[in-house]
Amino acid sequence: MAKPHMNLVVIGHVDHGKSTLVGRLLYESGAVRDEELRKLQELAKEFKIEGGEFAYIVDREKEERMRGMTIDIMHRPFETQKYFFTVIDAPGHRDFVKNMITGASQADAAILVVSARPGEGVQEQTKEHVFLAKVLGINQLIVAITKMDLAEYKKEVYEKLKEETSKLLKSVGYNVDKIPFVPVAAQHGENIFKRSDKMPWYNGPILVEALDTLQVPPRPVDKPLRIPIQDVYSITGVGTVPVGKVESGVLKVNDVVVFEPSGVKGEVKSIEMHHQSIPQAMPGDNIGFNVRGVSKTDIKRGDVAGHPNNPPTVAKEFVAQIVVLQHPTVIAPGYTPVLHIHTATVAARIEEIIAKIDPRSGQPLQEHPEFLKTGDVAKVRIVPLRPTVVEKQSDFPGLGKFAIRDMGMTVAAGIVLDVVKAK
C-alpha cells in the first residue's frame, strides 16, 4: 500500500538553517546518497564553507552555478514511517508567497525554523512568514529550533525561544498546544532522524516523529462539486470531453452538470482517469468526462463545472487580501492587470484599496491609501472585466487563491475573502 503523500514547505528567516535542515532530512531518509554528499563536502571545502554541505544539497547559489553542478533535489520526495513528503522549494520570501498562492504547490504543512544562535531568534522575516502561512491556509505547523549546537544545547535557550515563538504563533491565531517545538542541530543530525544525547532534557518528539503526527488534510467530498476546466476536447465517436481536476465534491456518471460562467448544462456519460473508465471522481482526481448535450464551443478553459443545485459562483466583484510581490512603480485604484485564478485568466480592475495591512499582525495600518508598492499587504476590491467563477478561499481553497500578472511577471498574489455574485 502506498504511503499517503504530503506537501511540506520550510519557512522562516533566510539564515536560520532551512537548507541545512532539508538537506539533513533528505540525507538521513536516504533520498540523497553518500556519494552526492561527499561531492558536496568537497565543494564546501573548496569554497571554505566546511560544514556547509547539507545546505549545499538545497542551495542553488553562485558556487553551484560556477561548478555547473546543479542538484535538482528540492522536489525529491523523502519518506518517514508513515508518509511520503515532497518539500516545496521556497527559497525567498517572494517565491514562497508566489508558490503558495499559485497553487501548483498547496502545502499541507510547514516547518518553521527559528535559530537558537545567539543574536538570531525570532526576526521580522520569521513574523512575516508566519503571518503568510496562516493567511495562505497552512494550518499544520512544526517548529524546529535550529542551530542548538551554537547555543551549547542549553535548555534555557530552547525554552526562551519556544515562549517567544508561541507568542508570535498565538498572535496570528495558531493553536500552540497542537504544535511540537523540536530542538535540533541539523548540521550534526541531532534530533532529526535519531534522538540526540546532547539534549537529555528534551523528551518531546524528534523531527521525524513530529512529521508523522501531521494529518493528511481531509478530502472535501462533502462540499459542493467544483471542477475548474483545463481543456476541452472533441473526440470522434465520443463527443465533448472537458478535462480538469476535481477540487471538491464528487462527480458521478449520469450526473447533470452546469458550466459557469456560461450556464450551459449537460449529462455526464462517462468519466476517465489515467485512461481507465471510473464510475465516480473524488477531490484530487484529474479526469476527463464526456458530457452529452454540450458542444466543444460551449465551454472553455477557465470555466468551472458544478451541480445545478449549487452552481459555481460567478463574481460581479470580490474582496481579497493581496501581497504585492514586485512592481516597478505603484499600484493605484483603476490598475487593470491580468488575474490568474484556478484555470481562468481574466483582465481585472483593482477598483478600491480598502486598507493597507501590517503583515506581522494582520491589523489594518491605513484606511484607503492612495497606492500600494512592493512588499505591501492590503485588502482590495477587484472587478473581473468579464464573467468569471470566483469562490471564497474559506469555502473552496483551490478557487479562492490567485496571482496578478502584468509586464510578464507576477506582481501580486492573494486570497479571496468575499464575493458579490453577478446577477
C-alpha positions in Angstrom: 0.0 0.0 0.0 1.5 3.4 -1.0 2.1 5.8 1.8 -0.1 8.9 1.8 1.6 11.9 0.2 2.1 15.3 1.9 3.5 18.6 0.7 5.8 20.3 3.1 7.1 23.8 3.0 10.0 25.0 5.2 9.7 28.7 6.2 11.4 31.2 8.4 14.3 33.6 8.3 16.7 33.2 5.4 19.8 32.5 7.6 18.2 30.2 10.2 19.2 27.0 8.7 16.3 26.0 6.4 18.6 24.5 3.7 20.7 22.6 6.2 17.6 21.1 7.8 16.1 20.0 4.5 19.4 18.6 3.3 19.7 16.6 6.5 16.1 15.3 6.2 16.8 14.2 2.6 20.1 12.6 3.5 19.0 10.7 6.6 15.9 9.4 4.9 18.1 8.0 2.1 16.7 10.4 -0.6 20.2 11.7 -1.1 23.1 9.3 -1.5 26.5 9.2 0.3 28.4 10.0 -2.9 26.3 13.1 -3.5 27.1 14.2 0.0 30.8 13.6 -0.5 30.9 15.6 -3.6 29.2 18.4 -1.7 31.6 18.2 1.1 34.5 18.6 -1.3 32.7 21.6 -2.9 32.1 23.1 0.5 35.8 22.7 1.5 36.9 24.3 -1.7 34.7 27.3 -1.0 35.8 27.4 2.6 32.3 26.6 3.9 33.1 23.5 5.8 30.1 22.0 7.3 28.0 23.7 4.6 27.4 20.5 2.7 23.9 20.0 3.9 22.9 23.4 2.9 24.5 22.7 -0.5 22.1 19.9 -1.0 19.5 22.5 -1.4 21.1 25.9 -2.2 21.5 26.7 -5.8 23.8 29.6 -5.2 26.6 31.0 -7.3 29.2 28.4 -6.2 26.9 25.8 -7.6 26.5 27.6 -10.9 30.3 28.2 -11.1 30.7 24.5 -10.9 27.9 23.9 -13.3 26.7 21.4 -10.7 23.0 21.8 -10.3 21.4 19.5 -7.9 17.8 19.5 -8.5 16.9 17.9 -5.3 14.4 20.1 -3.7 11.5 18.3 -5.3 12.8 14.9 -4.3 10.5 13.2 -2.0 11.6 11.7 1.2 9.9 9.1 3.4 9.1 8.7 7.0 7.5 5.7 8.6 4.0 7.0 7.8 4.3 9.4 4.9 5.8 10.3 1.6 6.8 14.0 1.7 7.7 16.4 -1.0 9.4 19.6 0.1 8.2 22.6 -1.7 11.0 24.9 -2.6 10.5 28.3 -1.0 13.9 30.0 -1.2 12.9 33.6 -0.9 10.0 35.5 0.6 8.5 36.3 -2.8 8.9 32.8 -4.2 7.3 31.4 -1.1 4.2 33.6 -1.4 4.0 33.0 -5.2 4.4 29.2 -4.9 1.9 29.0 -2.1 -0.7 31.0 -3.9 -0.4 29.9 -7.5 -1.4 26.6 -6.2 0.9 24.3 -8.0 2.1 23.6 -4.6 -0.5 23.7 -1.9 1.4 23.0 1.2 -0.3 20.7 3.7 2.1 21.7 6.5 5.0 23.8 7.3 8.2 23.5 9.3 9.0 26.9 10.8 12.7 27.3 11.5 13.9 29.6 14.4 17.6 29.8 15.1 19.0 29.4 18.6 22.2 31.0 17.6 22.9 34.0 19.9 21.5 37.1 18.2 19.2 35.3 15.8 15.9 34.1 17.3 12.5 35.5 16.1 13.1 38.1 13.4 10.9 40.3 11.1 11.0 37.7 8.4 10.0 35.0 10.8 6.9 37.1 11.7 6.0 37.7 8.0 6.4 34.1 7.1 4.2 33.0 10.0 1.5 35.6 9.0 1.6 34.5 5.4 1.4 30.8 6.3 -1.7 31.5 8.3 -3.3 33.7 5.6 -2.5 31.1 2.9 -4.3 28.4 4.9 -1.4 26.3 6.2 -3.0 25.1 9.4 -0.4 22.5 10.5 2.9 23.6 11.8 6.0 22.2 13.3 8.6 24.5 14.9 12.3 23.5 14.6 14.5 25.4 16.9 17.7 25.1 14.9 21.4 25.5 15.5 21.1 24.2 19.1 24.8 23.3 18.8 25.6 27.0 18.6 23.7 27.6 21.9 25.6 24.8 23.6 22.4 22.7 23.6 21.1 24.7 26.6 17.6 24.1 27.7 17.0 27.7 28.8 17.8 28.9 25.3 15.2 26.5 23.9 12.6 27.5 26.5 13.0 31.2 25.8 12.7 30.7 22.0 9.7 28.4 22.5 8.0 31.1 24.5 8.8 33.9 22.0 7.7 31.8 19.0 4.5 30.6 20.8 3.5 34.3 21.5 4.0 35.1 17.8 2.0 32.0 16.6 -0.8 32.8 19.0 -1.0 36.3 17.8 -1.9 35.2 14.3 -4.3 32.5 15.5 -2.4 29.2 15.7 -3.3 26.8 18.5 0.2 26.3 20.0 -0.9 23.4 22.2 -1.0 21.3 19.0 2.4 22.4 17.7 5.6 20.5 18.5 8.7 22.6 19.2 11.7 20.4 18.4 15.3 21.5 19.3 17.6 20.3 16.5 21.2 20.7 15.3 20.7 19.8 11.6 24.4 20.2 10.9 25.1 17.2 13.2 21.8 15.4 12.7 20.7 15.9 16.3 17.0 15.1 16.8 16.3 14.9 13.1 16.1 11.1 12.4 17.7 10.0 15.7 17.3 11.2 19.2 20.2 13.3 20.5 22.1 12.5 23.6 23.2 16.2 23.8 19.7 17.3 24.9 18.6 14.8 27.5 16.3 17.5 28.9 14.1 17.3 25.9 11.5 14.4 25.8 9.1 15.5 23.1 9.0 14.1 19.6 12.2 14.4 17.4 11.6 15.9 13.9 10.8 12.7 12.1 8.3 11.7 14.8 6.7 15.2 14.7 6.3 14.9 10.9 4.4 11.6 11.4 1.9 13.4 13.8 0.7 15.6 10.9 -2.7 14.7 9.5 -3.5 14.4 5.8 -5.9 17.2 5.1 -9.5 15.9 4.6 -10.6 15.4 1.0 -13.6 17.8 0.7 -16.0 15.2 -0.6 -18.9 16.7 1.4 -18.6 20.1 -0.2 -20.4 21.1 -3.4 -18.8 19.9 -6.7 -16.2 22.2 -8.3 -14.1 21.2 -11.3 -12.1 24.0 -12.9 -11.7 23.1 -16.6 -8.2 22.9 -18.0 -9.0 21.9 -21.6 -11.9 20.8 -23.7 -11.6 18.1 -26.4 -14.0 16.9 -29.1 -13.4 13.2 -29.6 -14.8 11.4 -32.6 -17.3 8.8 -31.6 -17.4 10.0 -28.0 -18.3 13.7 -28.1 -17.3 16.7 -25.9 -14.7 15.8 -23.2 -13.8 18.5 -20.7 -10.6 17.8 -18.6 -9.8 19.1 -15.1 -9.1 18.3 -11.5 -11.9 17.8 -9.1 -11.3 20.4 -6.3 -14.3 19.4 -4.1 -17.4 17.2 -4.2 -18.0 14.0 -6.1 -18.8 13.6 -9.8 -20.8 10.5 -10.8 -21.8 9.1 -14.2 -25.3 10.2 -15.2 -25.0 13.5 -13.1 -26.2 16.7 -14.7 -23.5 19.3 -14.5 -23.6 23.1 -15.2 -20.6 25.0 -16.5 -20.2 28.6 -15.3 -20.0 31.4 -16.3 -21.9 30.4 -19.4 -24.6 28.4 -17.6 -24.7 25.5 -20.1 -25.8 22.1 -18.8 -25.2 18.6 -19.9 -25.3 15.0 -18.7 -22.2 13.1 -17.7 -22.0 9.9 -19.8 -18.6 8.6 -18.7 -15.6 9.6 -16.6 -12.0 8.6 -17.3 -8.9 8.8 -15.2 -5.4 7.6 -16.4 -7.2 6.1 -19.4 -9.4 4.0 -17.2 -13.2 4.3 -17.0 -14.4 5.1 -13.5 -17.9 5.4 -12.0 -17.2 8.4 -9.9 -14.4 11.0 -9.3 -13.2 12.4 -6.0 -11.3 15.5 -4.9 -7.8 15.5 -6.2 -8.6 13.3 -9.2 -7.5 14.6 -12.6 -10.2 13.4 -15.0 -11.7 13.7 -18.4 -15.5 13.4 -18.6 -17.8 13.0 -21.6 -20.8 15.4 -21.4 -23.9 14.9 -23.6 -25.8 18.0 -24.8 -22.9 20.3 -24.8 -20.7 21.2 -27.8 -17.0 21.9 -27.6 -17.6 25.6 -28.4 -19.9 26.0 -25.4 -17.1 25.5 -22.8 -13.6 26.6 -22.5 -10.5 26.6 -20.2 -11.3 28.6 -17.1 -14.9 27.5 -16.8 -15.9 25.6 -13.7 -18.3 22.7 -13.6 -20.6 22.0 -10.7 -24.0 20.6 -9.9 -27.1 22.8 -10.9 -28.4 22.8 -7.3 -25.2 24.5 -6.1 -23.5 26.1 -9.1 -20.1 27.7 -9.1 -20.2 31.4 -8.1 -19.9 33.9 -10.9 -18.5 37.1 -9.4 -19.5 40.6 -10.2 -16.7 41.7 -7.8 -14.8 40.4 -4.8 -12.8 41.5 -1.8 -9.4 40.0 -1.4 -6.2 40.2 0.6 -3.2 40.7 -1.6 0.6 40.8 -1.2 2.5 43.0 -3.7 5.4 40.8 -4.6 7.1 43.2 -7.1 6.0 46.3 -9.0 8.3 48.8 -10.7 6.2 51.7 -9.6 3.0 51.7 -7.6 -0.5 50.2 -7.8 -3.4 52.6 -7.5 -7.2 52.2 -7.9 -8.0 51.7 -11.6 -5.0 49.4 -12.2 -6.0 46.7 -14.6 -3.7 43.7 -14.7 -4.4 40.0 -15.6 -5.9 37.8 -12.9 -4.9 34.1 -12.8 -7.4 32.2 -10.6 -7.8 28.4 -10.8 -7.6 27.7 -14.6 -9.1 31.1 -15.6 -7.2 34.1 -16.9 -9.1 37.4 -17.0 -8.3 41.1 -17.0 -9.4 42.6 -13.7 -9.5 46.1 -12.3 -8.5 47.0 -8.8 -11.5 49.2 -8.0 -10.6 50.2 -4.5 -7.8 49.8 -2.0 -9.8 49.3 1.2 -6.8 49.2 3.7 -3.1 48.6 4.0 -2.4 45.7 6.4 0.5 45.1 8.8 2.0 41.8 7.5 3.3 41.0 11.0 0.0 41.4 12.9 -2.7 41.3 10.2 -4.1 44.5 11.6 -5.1 47.5 9.3 -2.3 50.1 9.1 -4.0 52.7 6.9 -7.6 53.0 5.5 -7.9 53.8 1.8 -4.3 54.5 1.0 -3.7 56.2 -2.4 -1.4 53.4 -3.7 0.5 50.2 -2.9 4.1 49.3 -3.6 6.3 46.2 -3.5 6.1 44.5 -0.1 2.7 45.9 0.9 -0.2 43.7 2.1 -3.7 45.1 1.5 -7.4 44.4 1.4 -8.7 45.4 -2.1 -11.9 45.2 -4.1 -11.4 43.7 -7.6 -13.8 43.7 -10.6 -13.2 41.0 -13.3 -13.8 42.5 -16.7 -15.7 39.5 -17.9 -17.8 36.9 -16.1 -15.5 34.6 -14.1 -16.0 32.0 -11.4 -14.5 33.2 -8.1 -15.1 31.5 -4.7 -14.2 32.4 -1.1 -10.9 30.9 -0.1 -12.5 29.7 3.2 -15.1 27.7 1.2 -13.1 26.4 -1.7 -9.3 27.0 -1.2 -8.4 26.0 -4.8 -10.8 28.5 -6.3 -10.0 31.3 -3.9 -6.3 31.9 -4.4 -5.0 33.9 -7.3 -2.0 35.6 -8.9 -1.9 39.0 -10.5 0.3 39.3 -13.5 1.5 42.2 -15.6 4.5 43.0 -17.7 5.5 39.3 -17.8 5.8 38.9 -14.1 3.8 38.0 -11.0 3.0 41.4 -9.5 0.9 40.2 -6.6 -0.8 37.3 -5.1 -3.9 36.9 -2.9 -6.8 35.1 -1.4 -10.5 35.8 -1.8 -12.3 36.9 1.3 -15.7 37.7 0.0 -17.6 37.5 -3.3 -20.5 39.6 -4.7 -22.4 37.4 -7.1 -23.2 38.6 -10.6 -26.9 39.0 -11.2 
